[in-house]
Amino acid sequence: MLDLAAPPYDRAGIRTGIVHLGVGGFHRAHQALAVDELLRRGEAREWGICGVGLLPGDAAMRDALRPQDGLYTLVTKHADGGLDARVVGSIVEYLFAPDDPEAVLERMAHPDTRIVSLTITEGGYNFDQVTGAFDTSAPDVVADARPGAVPTTVFGFVVEALARRRTRGLPPFTVMSCDNVQGNGEMARAVFAAFAGLRDPELGRWVHDAVAFPSSMVDRITPVTTEADRALVAERFGVQDRWPVVAEPFFQWVLEDRFPLGRPPLEHAGVQLVADVEPYELMKLRLLNASHQAMAYLGRLAGHRYAHEAMADPDLARFVRDFMDREATPTLAPVPGVDLEEYKATLMERFGNPEVRDTLARLGSETSDRIPKFLVPLVRDQLRTGGEVTRSAAVVASWARYAEGVDEQGEPIEVVDRLADRLVPLARSQRTDPLAFLRSPMLFGSLVEEPRFVEPYLDALDSLHRVGARATLAAL
């Protein structure tokens, strides 16, 4: 058994400078780790993290972290089977908003809070996938915008806390999005200002103009914690942890350096502080995130369950790498300090790490929030420049086939997606109406009107139905 020590710093007296909304595995393997690294260096004692759960399902994280005083184990799994572990102590407080909304609002409104960070998933920004406009008709948004409403949404909490600071003469905190949304800073500005404008147009203008929304690119594969992970932590390290986190060794965080009230010295924890995040962001969204979609559905239909199994399949691995080289890379501008060939080779190695055991089910979940952001803009760029789209079309066709909810052996596929009730019937109708799935403008815009995309899409979908994923991959 290996010895696992508590954090080597005194947690007493650490002040909360960051409130983080949406504490999950990724935040705890990424942003919270960076702050923990600074604390171990004797820095950032005014930048402790208060984690906040907004959704009813976040009660599980509350029940895990509170008895452990916010401590948890982070296990890094190397491809050769090696393990590193540490106890992370940067989350010094956890609040569950449904228990006490006022406590959350006052924590954000407190003068010590200078950053409110977000990992609320791609779908949490409540905007139309095609137009990018904030959805003002969503029932929870309408409810939160009413005068005197007790907030339940991320928009209600953030805007009410900002409004309180404004009333009290305090400068606004910085809102730092850490989600896989292109231009996540500007997207956050647009949606929070739009919500504030529903409450009061003048408040909306103030949020838009006075609040800083730096953009970021975050990258670390963090699979869902399993019972086997809990058992591993207990057996190898002698720690009973209600919710440990496992992650790959790779860590990248590129952050726009725009923090009017200051920030932790994150550059001392390996974070890249830059003036323009966009080149890094596009690189990650189109090479890593879109490639996850390229392997998820075809891999599952071909009989694989894990990412490393999919990457051990020569046809699928070749498909993913060809997608990167021939369809994704041509849409990218040069990325300062990054060799794209080396980056792609590293991605293939990361995808193939057998110790991480990232499931294709995780990669293939909530696709209606992913393909419209990761893949569809890439396709539009390729169509505009005359580039190839055959593999991208096959990825969309594989999603359409996957969304039928039954695999090639007749076994059920659980389609985990907020739009599943709408998508599954569409997918099941495509045996007689092959373009049924592609006609959704909310997901694909006008792609159904692009012959250069439609033709390979129909070819791939037909092949998946006739001969299955393995033969389709071999042909591709």
N, C-alpha and C positions, 0 to 999 in steps of 0.2 A: 504493500500500500504506500502510495506517495503522500508526502506531507503537503497540505494545502493551508497556507497561513492566511490570516485575516489581512485586510489592506494595511500596508506599513505606514499609515498616517493616522493622526488623531482626527476622527470624524467630528468630535465635539467642536463647536464653534464654526463649522463650515456654514457660510451663509448661502441662501438660495438666490442665485442670480438668473437661473434659467428655469422656466416652466415648460415642460414638454408634454404635448398633447398626443396621445396615441402610443403608449408604452407597450411595445411588443418585442419579439426576438431581435428584429433588425436594429431598433434603437439601442437595445442593450448590448449588441455586438459591435456597435458603430459609434454613435455620438457619445453615449454614456462611457464607453471604453476610452475615447479620446480625453474626456474630462478626468477620468480615473488616472490616466497616464500623467496628466498634468499634476494632479494631487500627489502622486508618487514622487514627482520632481520637486515638491514643495511649493507649487504654484497654484493659482486659480482657486484659492480658498473662499473667494467671494462668488464663485460660479458653480456652487452645488446645484443639483437638479431636483426640482419637484416634479415627479411624474403625475400625470392626470389621466384618468380613464373617463371617457365621456359616454360610452355605450354600455348597455346592460351587460353585455358579454365581458366587459372589462372587470366585472366583479371577481373573476377568477384570478386576475393579476393582483388585485387588491388583497385577496385572501392568501396569495403566495408571498407577496413582498412584505406586507405589514408585520407578520410574525417574525420575519427575518430582518427587520429593521432596514429594509431596502437592499440588503446584501443579496448577491446571487453569484453563481459560478459560471464563468465563461470558459468553455472548452474549445480549443483550436485543434482541428483534426487535419493532420498532414496526410498526403497521398501514400506515404510509406508506412502508415499505421501509427506514426508517432503522435503523441498527445501533449499539448501544453494546457495548463489551466491556471486561472487566477480568480480570486474573489474580488468583485468590483464593488466599490463603495460610494460611487459618485451620486447615486440616487438617495438623497437624504430625507425625502418625504414623498409620500404617495397619497393622492386625494382621489376619491371616487365621486365624480360629479353628481350622480343621482342621489348619493347619500346627503350631500351638503353643497348645493350649487353656490351658495354665498361664500363658502370657504375658498372655492376655486376662484371666484371673481376677485375676492380680496387678495388672494395670493398674487394674481396677475396684476392687480392694481397697486400692489405694494411698491414703494420706491426702490427696494433692492432688486426687483425683477427688471432686468434690462433686455432679456431675450425671451420670446415665446417661440418654441420650435415645434415642428409638426411632422409626424409620420402618420398620416390619416388615410393612406392608400391613394392610388390614382383616382378611384371613384369618389373620394371624399370631397372633391372640389365642386361638385354639383354644377357642372357646366355641360352645355350641349357639345357632343363629340364633333359635330361638323362645323357649327358656327362659332363655337368657343364662348357663347354668351351664357351668363349665369342664369340658372333656371329659377326664376322668381315665383313659379307656381308650385314648387315642391311643398307639400303640406306642412312639414316641420319648419321650413323656412318661413312660410306665411305665419305660422304660430309664433315663432321667435321674433318676428318683426312687429308684433302688436305692442302697443304702449304698455309698459310695466310687466311684460312677459318674463317669467322665469326661464332662462335659456336652457335648451336641451342640445342644440347643435354647436359645432365648432364655431360657426359664424356668430351665433348669439353670444357665446362666451367671450370670444376675442373682441368683438365690437363693443359689448357692454363694458368690458374691462378697460378698453381704450377710452371710451366715453367718460368713465369715472376718472381716469387719470387727467383727461382734458379739463374736466370740471374742477379738479383739485389743483390744477396748475402744474401737473407733473408732465414731463416730456413722454411721448409715446415709446413703448418698448419696440424693439425690432422684431418682426415676424420672419422666422427663418424656416422655409419649407425644405424638407429633406425627402420629398417624394419623387417618384419617377414620372414627372410631368415635364414636358419640354417647356423651357422658360418658366420653371416653377415659381420663381420670385415674382415675375410679372403676372403670371396666372393668379397667384395668391393675392397680389395687389388688386387685380380686377374683380375677383369674386368677393373679397372682404369689403372693398369699397362699394360694390354693387349692393351687398346686403345692407351696409350702413346707410346707403341712399334710400333703401326701403323704409328705414326708420325715420330718416331726416335727410333730405338732399344735401344740406350744408354739412352734416356729419360725414356723408359719403365723400364729398369733395375733400374734406380734411383728412380722412383716412387715406385717400388716394395720394394727396400731396405731401402730407406730413410724416407718414409712417414709412420706415425703411423695410423693404422686402428683398433682401439679397437672394440671388439664385445660387443653387448648389447642384453638384453631381455626387451621388453617393454610390458606393459599390462594395458589397461583400455578400457572398452567398451564405444565407442563414436559413437552413431548413427548419421545419417545424420540430419542436422538442418532442421526443417520444418517451415512453416508459423505459425503453432500453437506455436512453440517455440518462434518465434519472438513476437507473440501476448502475450505470457505468460510473457516475459521479460518486455514488455511495461506495461501490466496491473498490475503485481505483484510488479515490481520494479521501474516503472516510467521511464524506459530507452528506447529510440529509438535506437536500435542496428541493423545495417544492416545485421550482421551475427554473432549472439551469438553462443555459443557452449554448448551442454548438454552432461553430462557424468554420469556414475555410481559412487558411492563413492569409489570403489576399485581403488587403484593406486599401481603399482609395476614397478620399473625400476632397473634392475641389470646390472651393467656396469663394463667392464674390465678396471682396473685402469692403463691405458697406455696413458699418455698425455705429451709428451716431452716439450711442451711449456706451460704447466700448464692447469688448469681447474678450474671451479667454485667449491666451497666447497659443492658439491651436496649431500654429506652425511648429511648435515644439513637440507636438504629438503626431507629426507626419502629415498634417493637413496642408494642401496646396491652396494658398490665398492668392487669388488672381483678380484681374480687372474684368475679364470676360470669360464666363463659364461655358458659353454656347458650344465652342468646338469640342470640349471634353464631354459635354452632355449629349451631343448628337452621336459622338463616337460610342458612348456607352449604350444609349437607347437603341441604336441601329445595329450594333455588333453584338452586345451581350443580350439585351432584353428581347430584341427581335429574334435572335438565334434561339433563345429559350422557347419562343413560340414555334420556331421551325422544328425543334426536336420534340416538343411536348405531345402533339396530337399524332404525328406520324409515328413517333416512338411508341405511344400507348396502343395505337391500332396495330402496330407490328408485334405487339406482345410484350414490350418492355414495361417496367414499372418505375425504374430509377434512371436518373440522368446518366450515371456512369455506365449503366447497362446499355443505354441508347448510344453512347459514344464508343462503346466496344463493338457496335454493329458497323462494319466498314461502309456499307451503302449509306447509312444515315449520317455517319461522321463526314463522309465525302459530300453529301448533300448540304450539311450545315456549313462546312468550310467553303464550298462553292457559292452558297448564298452570301456569305460574308464577302468573298472576293469579288464576285461578279455583279451583285445587286446592291449590297450595302455600301461597300467601300467607295464606289464611284460617286455616291451622294455626299461624301464627307470632304470638308476642307482640311488642309494641314492642321494638325493639332500640336501646339507648341510643346516641345520636349518629349513627344511620344512618337515612337517608331510603330506605325500601324501594323506592319507585318509581325513584329515581335508581340504586339498586343494581342493580335488574333491567335498566334500560337499559344500564348499564355491562356487565353480564353478556352481553347480546346483542352489544354491540360487541366484547367479548373473544372470544366464540365465533366471530365473523366475521373475526378478524384473519388475513389471508391469508398473512402471513409466518411465523406460528408453525407452520402445517401440521400441526396435531394430527390424528392419524388416528382415524377412527371405530373401527378395529380396536382401538386402545388403549382408547378409551372403553368399548368393548363387551367387554373382556376381564374375566375373573374376576367375572362378574356374580353368581354365587351368593354372593359376599362383599359385593355392592354393593346390589342391589335390596332384599334383606331389611333393610338398614340405612337406605338412603336413601329408599325409596319405600313399603315396606309399613307402617311406622309412620305415615306421612302418610295413607295410605288408611284405616287404623284410626281416626285422628282425624276424618277427614271422614265416615266411616260413623257414628261416634258422635254427631256434631253435625248430621247430615243434609245435609252438603255434597256437592258434585259429585265423582264418581270416574270419569267417562267416559274422560278422557284418561289417567289412571293405569292404568285397565284396558287401554287400547290399548297403553300402553308395555309392560305385562307380556305382552300377546298378541304384540307385535312381538318380544319376547325369545323367546317360545315358538316363533314362526315362524323366527327367526334360528337358533335352536338345532337346527333340522332339518339344518343344515349344508350347505344348497344354496340358492342365490339364485334369483331369478325367471327368470334366463336359463339355469338348470341348471348354473351354475358353482359349484364348491365354496366353502363358507365355512369357514374354520378357527375352530372353537369353542375358544377358549383359556379354560379354566376347570378348576379342580381337580376338579370333579364332572362333567366332560364325558362320561366313560364311562357315567354314569348318566342325564344330562340328554338327550343326543342320542337314545338309544332312546325315551325318554318323548316327546320332541317328535315323533319320526317316527311314533309310534303315534296322534297326535292327529287324523290325518285320519279315523280311524274311531272314536276315543274323544276328543272335543274337550276334555274336562276332565282328560285324563291328566297334563298338565304341571302344572296348578294344584293337583293333589291332594297335592303334596309338602308335608307339614306342616313339614319342616325349613326350607323356604324361605318358605312362605306362611301357616303356621299354619292357621287355620280359615277363610281367605278363601273357600275353595270352598263353604262353607256360607252365604255372604252373598249372597242373590239380587241386591241392589243393585250388587254388584260382578260377579257371575257373568254377568249378562245383557249388560252392555256388553263384557265380556271375550269372550264367545262371538260377539257381533256383530262385533267387531274381528277376531278370529281367522278367522271365516268370510269376511269381506271380504278379508283379506290372502290367503287361499287362492284366492278366486274372481276378484278383480279386481286384486290387487296393492297395493303400498304407496302408489303415487302416487294412485290413485283412492280408496284408503282415507283418505289425508290430506286430499284435497279434500273428501270427505264430512264428515270430522271438523271 
